[in-house]
């Protein structure tokens, strides 16, 4: 079974959503989901006012929620600020 099926069928063990504002003044939403055998993190920047930004990144780690979140944020920053 893949992660999409796990997510749709609500097979996650826990889920956490965090909102923060980074050094650029952008609001970032970070969702971390714990499944039986891995962690998945989804990070988004979605601005409602100018300058409009809409970026999305996800990552998986098989051992750590923190590492999954870090990987997702790293991908997000690369997309948004490179």
TORPA-4810 file (N, C-alpha, C, O; in nm, 3 decimals):
<nodes>
NODE_1_0.084_-0.118_0.000_0.000_0.000_0.000_0.089_0.124_0.000_0.190_0.128_0.071_X
NODE_2_0.054_0.225_-0.078_0.136_0.345_-0.083_0.084_0.451_0.014_-0.021_0.433_0.076_X
NODE_3_0.156_0.561_0.026_0.122_0.663_0.125_-0.010_0.731_0.094_-0.082_0.770_0.186_X
NODE_4_-0.043_0.746_-0.034_-0.171_0.810_-0.070_-0.287_0.726_-0.018_-0.383_0.779_0.038_X
NODE_5_-0.278_0.595_-0.037_-0.383_0.507_0.014_-0.389_0.512_0.166_-0.498_0.516_0.224_X
NODE_6_-0.273_0.513_0.232_-0.269_0.525_0.377_-0.337_0.653_0.423_-0.416_0.652_0.518_X
NODE_7_-0.306_0.764_0.354_-0.361_0.894_0.392_-0.512_0.898_0.369_-0.587_0.942_0.457_X
NODE_8_-0.557_0.852_0.254_-0.700_0.853_0.222_-0.778_0.762_0.317_-0.889_0.795_0.358_X
NODE_9_-0.719_0.648_0.351_-0.787_0.554_0.439_-0.765_0.585_0.587_-0.805_0.508_0.674_X
NODE_10_-0.702_0.698_0.614_-0.678_0.745_0.751_-0.601_0.643_0.835_-0.640_0.612_0.948_X
NODE_11_-0.495_0.594_0.779_-0.413_0.498_0.852_-0.297_0.564_0.924_-0.201_0.498_0.964_X
NODE_12_-0.305_0.695_0.941_-0.198_0.762_1.014_-0.215_0.737_1.163_-0.326_0.715_1.211_X
NODE_13_-0.106_0.741_1.233_-0.108_0.724_1.377_-0.129_0.859_1.445_-0.204_0.869_1.542_X
NODE_14_-0.063_0.962_1.393_-0.081_1.096_1.448_-0.054_1.199_1.339_0.007_1.170_1.236_X
NODE_15_-0.102_1.320_1.366_-0.088_1.429_1.270_-0.072_1.558_1.347_-0.138_1.580_1.449_X
NODE_16_0.018_1.645_1.298_0.042_1.773_1.364_0.055_1.882_1.257_0.121_1.861_1.155_X
NODE_17_-0.007_1.996_1.281_0.003_2.109_1.190_0.059_2.228_1.269_0.008_2.263_1.375_X
NODE_18_0.164_2.289_1.214_0.229_2.402_1.277_0.233_2.517_1.178_0.262_2.497_1.060_X
NODE_19_0.204_2.637_1.226_0.215_2.756_1.142_0.322_2.846_1.201_0.328_2.867_1.322_X
NODE_20_0.407_2.900_1.113_0.513_2.987_1.158_0.539_3.094_1.053_0.502_3.079_0.937_X
NODE_21_0.603_3.201_1.095_0.643_3.308_1.004_0.794_3.307_0.998_0.861_3.311_1.101_X
NODE_22_0.849_3.300_0.876_0.994_3.292_0.861_1.058_3.430_0.854_0.989_3.532_0.868_X
NODE_23_1.188_3.434_0.834_1.264_3.558_0.834_1.229_3.649_0.716_1.264_3.767_0.718_X
NODE_24_1.161_3.597_0.614_1.117_3.676_0.499_0.975_3.732_0.519_0.924_3.802_0.433_X
NODE_25_0.914_3.700_0.632_0.779_3.746_0.660_0.670_3.660_0.598_0.553_3.698_0.599_X
NODE_26_0.708_3.544_0.544_0.611_3.454_0.482_0.558_3.355_0.585_0.633_3.304_0.667_X
NODE_27_0.428_3.329_0.578_0.368_3.231_0.668_0.384_3.092_0.608_0.348_3.068_0.492_X
NODE_28_0.438_3.002_0.686_0.460_2.864_0.643_0.373_2.773_0.727_0.365_2.787_0.849_X
NODE_29_0.307_2.680_0.660_0.230_2.578_0.730_0.302_2.445_0.711_0.331_2.405_0.598_X
NODE_30_0.332_2.379_0.820_0.405_2.252_0.818_0.317_2.144_0.881_0.282_2.152_0.999_X
NODE_31_0.283_2.045_0.802_0.203_1.933_0.849_0.292_1.809_0.854_0.356_1.775_0.755_X
NODE_32_0.296_1.743_0.968_0.370_1.618_0.980_0.273_1.506_1.016_0.187_1.521_1.103_X
NODE_33_0.289_1.396_0.948_0.200_1.282_0.965_0.284_1.160_0.997_0.382_1.130_0.928_X
NODE_34_0.246_1.090_1.102_0.317_0.968_1.140_0.234_0.848_1.095_0.118_0.832_1.133_X
NODE_35_0.295_0.764_1.014_0.236_0.638_0.974_0.309_0.526_1.048_0.403_0.551_1.122_X
NODE_36_0.266_0.405_1.028_0.324_0.291_1.099_0.474_0.278_1.075_0.550_0.249_1.168_X
NODE_37_0.517_0.301_0.950_0.657_0.273_0.917_0.734_0.394_0.864_0.848_0.379_0.819_X
NODE_38_0.675_0.515_0.869_0.746_0.633_0.823_0.675_0.761_0.868_0.563_0.758_0.918_X
NODE_39_0.745_0.872_0.848_0.690_1.005_0.874_0.685_1.079_0.742_0.775_1.067_0.659_X
NODE_40_0.580_1.157_0.721_0.565_1.238_0.601_0.542_1.381_0.645_0.462_1.407_0.735_X
NODE_41_0.611_1.474_0.580_0.595_1.616_0.610_0.557_1.690_0.482_0.609_1.663_0.374_X
NODE_42_0.466_1.784_0.498_0.422_1.868_0.387_0.434_2.013_0.433_0.376_2.053_0.534_X
NODE_43_0.510_2.093_0.357_0.531_2.233_0.390_0.475_2.320_0.278_0.495_2.290_0.160_X
NODE_44_0.404_2.427_0.315_0.346_2.515_0.214_0.367_2.662_0.251_0.369_2.699_0.369_X
NODE_45_0.382_2.744_0.148_0.376_2.889_0.159_0.264_2.930_0.065_0.267_2.898_-0.054_X
NODE_46_0.167_3.001_0.117_0.055_3.045_0.035_0.013_3.184_0.084_-0.056_3.196_0.185_X
NODE_47_0.055_3.287_0.013_0.028_3.424_0.052_-0.105_3.471_-0.006_-0.137_3.442_-0.121_X
NODE_48_-0.182_3.544_0.073_-0.309_3.601_0.029_-0.295_3.743_-0.025_-0.388_3.796_-0.086_X
NODE_49_-0.179_3.804_-0.004_-0.157_3.941_-0.050_-0.025_3.948_-0.128_0.055_3.854_-0.125_X
NODE_50_-0.005_4.058_-0.196_0.115_4.074_-0.278_0.239_4.080_-0.191_0.231_4.135_-0.082_X
NODE_51_0.350_4.028_-0.233_0.369_3.949_-0.355_0.313_3.809_-0.335_0.345_3.742_-0.236_X
NODE_52_0.230_3.764_-0.427_0.165_3.634_-0.415_0.268_3.523_-0.429_0.350_3.523_-0.521_X
NODE_53_0.262_3.429_-0.339_0.350_3.312_-0.343_0.265_3.189_-0.317_0.173_3.192_-0.235_X
NODE_54_0.297_3.082_-0.386_0.227_2.956_-0.366_0.325_2.844_-0.393_0.348_2.806_-0.508_X
NODE_55_0.383_2.791_-0.288_0.484_2.686_-0.300_0.446_2.569_-0.209_0.382_2.587_-0.105_X
NODE_56_0.488_2.450_-0.250_0.451_2.326_-0.182_0.570_2.230_-0.190_0.632_2.218_-0.296_X
NODE_57_0.601_2.163_-0.082_0.707_2.062_-0.082_0.671_1.953_0.018_0.608_1.979_0.120_X
NODE_58_0.713_1.832_-0.013_0.688_1.721_0.079_0.812_1.634_0.089_0.897_1.634_0.000_X
NODE_59_0.821_1.561_0.198_0.935_1.473_0.221_0.894_1.359_0.313_0.795_1.367_0.385_X
NODE_60_0.974_1.253_0.307_0.950_1.133_0.388_1.079_1.098_0.461_1.189_1.113_0.408_X
NODE_61_1.063_1.052_0.583_1.176_0.995_0.656_1.123_0.872_0.730_1.013_0.874_0.785_X
NODE_62_1.202_0.768_0.731_1.157_0.642_0.793_1.189_0.632_0.941_1.152_0.535_1.007_X
NODE_63_1.260_0.735_0.996_1.301_0.725_1.136_1.256_0.841_1.223_1.235_0.824_1.343_X
NODE_64_1.242_0.962_1.164_1.224_1.080_1.247_1.127_1.181_1.187_1.135_1.215_1.068_X
NODE_65_1.034_1.229_1.269_0.943_1.335_1.228_1.021_1.464_1.201_0.993_1.536_1.105_X
NODE_66_1.118_1.490_1.285_1.201_1.610_1.271_1.276_1.611_1.139_1.283_1.713_1.072_X
NODE_67_1.334_1.497_1.101_1.408_1.489_0.976_1.316_1.503_0.855_1.355_1.564_0.755_X
NODE_68_1.196_1.448_0.862_1.100_1.464_0.753_1.064_1.612_0.739_1.058_1.663_0.627_X
NODE_69_1.039_1.679_0.850_1.006_1.822_0.846_1.122_1.904_0.790_1.101_1.994_0.709_X
NODE_70_1.241_1.873_0.833_1.359_1.946_0.786_1.377_1.929_0.635_1.408_2.026_0.565_X
NODE_71_1.359_1.808_0.585_1.371_1.783_0.441_1.266_1.860_0.362_1.296_1.918_0.258_X
NODE_72_1.143_1.861_0.412_1.035_1.933_0.343_1.061_2.083_0.342_1.042_2.149_0.240_X
NODE_73_1.106_2.138_0.455_1.136_2.281_0.461_1.253_2.318_0.371_1.252_2.424_0.308_X
NODE_74_1.352_2.233_0.364_1.467_2.258_0.276_1.422_2.264_0.130_1.464_2.352_0.056_X
NODE_75_1.337_2.170_0.090_1.284_2.170_-0.048_1.200_2.294_-0.073_1.207_2.355_-0.179_X
NODE_76_1.118_2.332_0.027_1.031_2.448_0.014_1.114_2.575_-0.005_1.085_2.656_-0.093_X
NODE_77_1.216_2.593_0.077_1.301_2.712_0.067_1.372_2.716_-0.068_1.388_2.823_-0.127_X
NODE_78_1.414_2.601_-0.117_1.481_2.597_-0.246_1.388_2.643_-0.358_1.429_2.718_-0.447_X
NODE_79_1.262_2.599_-0.353_1.164_2.641_-0.453_1.128_2.788_-0.440_1.118_2.859_-0.540_X
NODE_80_1.109_2.834_-0.319_1.058_2.970_-0.297_1.163_3.079_-0.309_1.132_3.191_-0.351_X
NODE_81_1.286_3.049_-0.273_1.386_3.156_-0.262_1.509_3.137_-0.350_1.606_3.211_-0.334_X
NODE_82_1.507_3.043_-0.439_1.623_3.024_-0.530_1.595_3.082_-0.666_1.680_3.075_-0.754_X
</nodes>
